[in-house]
Each structure stands twice: as structure tokens, then as C-alpha cells.
Amino acid sequence: MATFNRFGNMSPTPEINANNFLLAEKPFKIIGNIYYVGNTHASSILIDSGEGLILLDTPSWPEYAYLLDSIYTLGFNPRDIKYVVVSHSHADHYGCAQALKYMYGCKTFIGRVDAGYMQAHKEQIEEMGRSRGSVTPWPHFDVLLEDGDVIELGNVKMRCVLTPGHTVGVMSHFWETEEDGKTYKVGIYGGAGFVTVGTEAIKRNGLPMSIQQDFWDSIDKVWDEEVDVMLGNHPFHNDTFDKNERRVPGGPNPFADPTEWKRYLQELRDRYGEFLKLTPEEVAEMYRGNGFFDYRPQLLERYEEYKAKYL
């Protein structure tokens, strides 16, 4: 796999946004009762609780159709989604929440802090949604989560931990799953991209400078969590596709790696420390580059084949 900055500019290119169906990926089982139904850019994690489905994060609104297709492909029915849990207030994580709520009656969850920020900065949040090429349906959440709240459904108890930085109210999530008689502790660090906490971005978005320290504190807060299976709310954060493609029948599950959590958080610490030393000009240069195709060159091949045939 090519070396890339998983915390840098990993946004879909304009060409991909204009043909966003190219982001569709084949869904698959991760481990136990956990499944990947996201796309090349953003993760959506489906959990079968035995008493209904939990969907952790949804993709952007233009990807709604193949989110549903992925769920059906795995043999599940979207009508069985009981809870939609949104990690934070960016459209590539809440984009389909309102449609799912309207169509299937799911209960929707987000952290109270981020819900308040969304209401206070509605125009800014909506503009971020339009950057993915469409007006995103505005979400109306049923449950506003506090730090430490536990979401329970069937055999799932998901602990929600406030880890501000990427947004003011982003949440990380921890729960357990079982496979082949073994229990695994699962964790997702809620928001690791730090473009939002650059000095110029903070000024532009009207945030307090203290959010830069909040980012550090959030990493420390979850450092000692026991995590056997680390997931990412973007697939490039935990090498989702690479792990799935390394599976060998009868072999160990590549997603089960109790060393990855701290290795990932240390990488995040190191990259964040480097980032904070950059000048505004260097930050701008960093984000002019795009590593989207570096971690998933298959997508570039997909686009080139499509372009040759249709464009």
C-alpha cells in the first residue's frame, strides 16, 4: 500500500464527486455481527443486535442509493434499522440520517454538543453538505447524547465518549462483539482529521482556539481504552479495504489486532504535532495535495475506465 497522510486531504476529487456512484464498494462482514456498508470515502458500520440493526454513521446524501444496496446485498433489510448513530456533524456522516428516519422510522442519535453547534451554524453546516454536490436533508435527531451515555439494543451496549477536536462534539464509540466463541472489544475514534483545527479554519468557523488543546486531550482521554478491533469512520483511518483483501479462508481475521489502537493514536499524535507547527501557507499547500487515490488506487482505475467509456 502506498504511503499517504491519512489525516490530510482525503476528500473525493471533483471528478469523483461528479460521478459519485464510482465510490460504491462491495459490502462485507468485518467480524462477529459487524458489517461494512460504507463506500470508498466514508465508513458506515452495520451492527446486527439480534433485535434490530444499528447503523453507525451514514454516507453523504448522494450515496444513499448504494448504502441501501449494500445493506440488501448482505441479506439485511433497511426496514430493520432501529438506530442510526451519527459520530459528528459533518454531512459525510449524517447525510442519509433524515431519509432513513423518514422512510423506516429509525431513531437517530448524535452528541448534544454537536447538535447545538449545528443549530447555531446551520448555514455553514449546509454549505459543507453542498460541497459534496447536493443539498443534504437537514437531520432532526431524536436523542442527544452526553459523554459516557450507553446505547443499548439487543446484544449491543455501545458506550459514547465525547472526544472533541475534529468537531466540537465528535464522539468515539466502544462496544463488544463475539466470533467463534471469543469476545472482542471494538472501538472507533470519532474524528481524526485535523484540517478543522488549523488556526485559519478556527477563525473562519468562529471556534475558540482552545479546540486545538481539546484535540490533544481527546487522544489522551481514550488512550487506555482496550480495543481488539479498531474501526474507522473513514476507511483510510484503519486500512479497511486492505484488511478485507488480506483475508485468508481459515486464517486469522486481519481486523483483530489489539496493538492497532495505540499505534493509530500515536500516529495521530505525531502527525497532529507536525501539523500545528506549519504556517498557514504550509497548511494550505498541504491541503492542495490530495491522497484520495493513494490509499485506493482501484478507484482511480475505476474512474479511468469509466471516463474512457462514457466521458
C-alpha positions in Angstrom: 0.0 0.0 0.0 1.3 3.5 -0.9 2.3 5.8 1.9 -0.2 8.6 2.4 -1.2 11.1 5.0 -4.4 9.6 6.3 -5.2 12.8 8.2 -4.6 15.2 5.3 -6.7 15.9 2.3 -8.6 12.7 1.6 -11.7 14.2 0.0 -13.1 12.8 -3.2 -11.9 14.8 -6.2 -14.3 16.9 -8.3 -14.3 14.2 -11.0 -15.4 11.6 -8.5 -18.0 13.9 -6.8 -19.5 14.4 -10.3 -19.7 10.6 -10.7 -20.2 9.6 -7.1 -21.6 6.2 -7.9 -18.0 5.2 -8.5 -17.5 5.3 -4.8 -19.6 2.2 -4.3 -17.8 -0.7 -2.7 -18.8 -4.3 -2.2 -20.1 -4.7 1.4 -18.6 -7.3 3.6 -18.6 -8.8 7.1 -15.9 -7.3 9.4 -16.2 -9.5 12.4 -18.9 -11.1 14.5 -22.1 -9.2 14.0 -20.4 -6.1 12.4 -20.5 -5.3 8.7 -19.1 -2.7 6.3 -21.8 -0.9 4.2 -19.9 2.3 3.5 -18.1 3.5 0.4 -14.6 4.4 -0.7 -14.6 7.7 1.2 -16.7 7.3 4.3 -17.5 4.3 6.6 -20.9 3.1 7.6 -20.9 0.3 10.1 -23.9 -2.0 10.3 -24.4 -4.0 13.5 -26.9 -6.8 13.9 -28.0 -6.6 17.5 -30.4 -9.6 17.2 -33.3 -7.3 17.9 -32.8 -4.9 15.0 -30.0 -3.2 13.2 -27.8 -0.3 14.3 -26.1 1.9 11.7 -23.1 3.8 12.9 -22.7 6.8 10.5 -24.2 7.3 7.1 -22.5 8.5 4.0 -23.2 11.8 2.2 -26.7 12.2 0.7 -25.7 11.4 -2.9 -24.6 7.9 -1.7 -28.0 7.0 -0.2 -28.9 4.6 -3.0 -25.9 2.4 -2.7 -25.9 2.5 1.1 -29.3 0.7 0.8 -27.9 -1.6 -1.9 -25.1 -2.6 0.3 -27.5 -3.4 3.2 -29.7 -5.5 0.9 -26.6 -7.2 -0.7 -25.6 -8.6 2.8 -29.1 -10.0 3.2 -30.4 -7.4 5.6 -33.4 -5.1 5.2 -33.2 -1.4 5.9 -36.6 -1.6 7.5 -34.9 -3.4 10.3 -32.7 -0.4 11.2 -33.8 0.7 14.6 -31.0 3.1 15.5 -28.8 5.5 13.4 -25.9 6.8 15.4 -24.0 9.8 14.0 -20.5 10.3 15.2 -20.3 14.0 14.3 -21.8 17.0 12.5 -20.3 16.6 9.0 -22.5 15.7 6.0 -20.4 12.6 5.1 -21.6 11.1 8.4 -25.1 12.4 8.8 -26.1 12.8 5.1 -28.6 9.9 4.9 -29.9 10.1 8.5 -33.0 12.1 7.9 -34.1 9.9 4.9 -33.6 6.7 6.9 -35.6 8.3 9.8 -38.4 9.3 7.4 -38.5 6.1 5.4 -38.0 3.5 8.1 -38.8 5.2 11.4 -35.3 4.7 12.8 -34.4 6.6 16.0 -31.4 8.9 15.3 -28.6 9.8 17.7 -25.9 12.5 17.9 -23.9 14.1 20.7 -25.7 17.1 22.3 -22.6 19.4 21.8 -22.5 18.8 18.0 -26.3 19.1 17.7 -26.1 22.6 19.4 -23.3 23.6 17.0 -25.3 22.5 14.0 -28.3 24.6 15.0 -26.1 27.7 15.8 -24.1 27.4 12.5 -26.8 26.0 10.2 -25.6 27.9 7.1 -22.0 26.7 7.5 -23.1 23.1 8.0 -25.4 23.2 5.0 -22.6 24.7 2.8 -20.3 21.8 3.9 -23.0 19.4 2.7 -23.3 21.2 -0.7 -19.6 20.7 -1.2 -20.4 17.0 -1.9 -22.6 18.1 -4.8 -26.0 18.1 -3.3 -28.3 19.8 -0.8 -28.3 17.5 2.2 -31.6 16.8 4.0 -31.4 18.5 7.4 -31.3 16.0 10.2 -33.8 16.1 13.1 -32.3 13.9 15.8 -34.3 12.0 18.4 -31.6 11.5 21.1 -28.9 14.0 22.1 -26.1 12.0 23.7 -24.0 13.1 26.7 -20.4 12.0 27.4 -20.5 8.4 28.7 -24.0 7.6 27.6 -24.7 3.9 26.6 -26.9 3.0 23.6 -28.5 -0.4 24.1 -30.2 -2.6 21.6 -30.4 -6.4 21.7 -26.9 -7.8 22.4 -25.2 -4.4 21.8 -24.2 -1.9 24.5 -22.4 1.0 22.8 -20.6 3.5 25.0 -20.3 7.0 23.6 -17.3 9.1 24.6 -17.0 12.8 23.9 -13.7 13.4 22.0 -13.8 17.0 20.7 -11.3 18.3 18.1 -12.4 17.3 14.6 -15.7 18.9 15.6 -16.7 20.5 18.9 -18.8 17.5 19.9 -17.5 14.5 18.0 -18.0 11.1 19.8 -16.0 7.9 19.8 -17.8 4.6 20.3 -16.9 1.4 22.1 -18.8 -1.9 22.3 -18.2 -5.7 22.1 -18.8 -8.4 19.5 -18.3 -12.2 19.5 -16.9 -14.5 16.9 -16.1 -18.2 17.2 -16.7 -18.1 20.9 -14.3 -15.2 21.5 -15.3 -11.7 22.7 -13.7 -8.7 21.0 -13.7 -5.1 22.2 -14.4 -2.8 19.3 -13.5 0.9 19.1 -13.8 3.8 16.7 -12.0 7.1 17.3 -14.7 9.5 16.2 -12.9 12.2 14.2 -9.2 12.2 13.3 -8.9 14.8 10.5 -7.4 18.0 11.8 -8.0 20.4 8.9 -10.8 21.8 11.1 -8.4 22.8 13.9 -5.9 24.7 11.8 -5.6 28.3 13.0 -7.2 29.8 9.9 -10.1 27.3 9.9 -10.8 28.1 13.6 -11.0 31.8 12.8 -13.2 31.2 9.7 -15.6 28.9 11.6 -15.8 31.1 14.7 -14.4 28.5 17.1 -12.3 29.0 20.2 -8.5 28.4 19.9 -8.9 26.1 22.9 -10.2 23.4 20.5 -6.5 22.7 19.5 -5.8 21.6 23.0 -9.1 19.7 23.1 -7.8 17.6 20.3 -4.8 16.6 22.3 -6.9 15.9 25.4 -9.3 13.7 23.4 -6.4 11.5 22.3 -5.2 11.2 25.9 -8.8 10.5 27.1 -9.2 7.3 25.1 -5.5 6.2 25.0 -6.0 3.5 27.6 -9.2 2.0 26.1 -8.9 -1.7 25.5 -9.6 -2.2 21.8 -9.1 -5.5 19.9 -10.8 -4.4 16.7 -10.2 -0.8 15.6 -12.6 0.6 13.0 -12.5 4.0 11.4 -15.2 6.4 10.4 -13.3 6.7 7.2 -11.8 3.5 5.7 -8.4 5.1 5.2 -8.1 5.5 9.0 -7.9 1.8 9.7 -7.0 0.4 6.2 -10.4 -1.1 5.9 -10.2 -2.4 2.4 -6.6 -3.6 2.7 -7.6 -5.8 5.7 -10.6 -7.2 4.0 -8.5 -8.1 0.9 -5.9 -9.8 3.1 -8.4 -12.4 4.4 -7.4 -16.0 4.0 -10.0 -18.7 4.5 -9.4 -20.3 7.8 -6.8 -17.8 8.7 -6.8 -15.1 11.4 -9.1 -12.1 10.9 -7.0 -9.1 9.9 -9.4 -6.8 11.7 -8.5 -8.4 15.1 -5.3 -6.6 16.2 -5.1 -5.4 19.8 -2.0 -3.4 19.0 -3.5 -1.2 16.4 -5.4 1.2 18.7 -2.3 2.7 20.3 -0.3 2.6 17.1 -3.0 4.6 15.4 -3.4 7.1 18.2 0.4 7.6 18.3 0.4 8.2 14.6 -2.4 10.7 15.1 -0.4 12.4 17.9 2.7 12.7 15.7 1.0 14.0 12.6 -1.0 16.5 14.7 2.1 17.8 16.4 3.7 18.3 13.0 0.6 20.0 11.7 0.4 22.6 14.5 4.0 23.7 13.6 3.0 24.6 10.0 2.5 28.1 8.8 -0.9 29.0 7.3 0.8 28.9 3.9 2.2 25.4 4.6 -1.2 24.2 5.7 -2.8 25.5 2.5 -0.1 23.7 0.5 -0.7 20.5 2.4 -4.4 20.5 1.6 -3.9 21.4 -2.0 -2.5 17.9 -2.4 -4.9 15.0 -2.4 -4.2 11.5 -1.2 -7.5 10.1 -2.1 -6.2 7.8 -4.8 -3.1 6.8 -2.9 -4.8 4.6 -0.5 -7.3 3.2 -3.0 -5.7 3.2 -6.5 -8.6 0.9 -7.6 -10.8 3.9 -7.6 -8.6 5.8 -10.0 -8.7 2.7 -12.3 -12.4 2.7 -12.0 -12.6 6.3 -12.9 -10.3 6.0 -15.9 -12.3 3.0 -17.3 -15.5 4.9 -16.8 -14.1 8.0 -18.4 -12.8 6.1 -21.4 -16.2 4.5 -21.9 -18.6 7.4 -21.2 -16.9 10.8 -20.9 
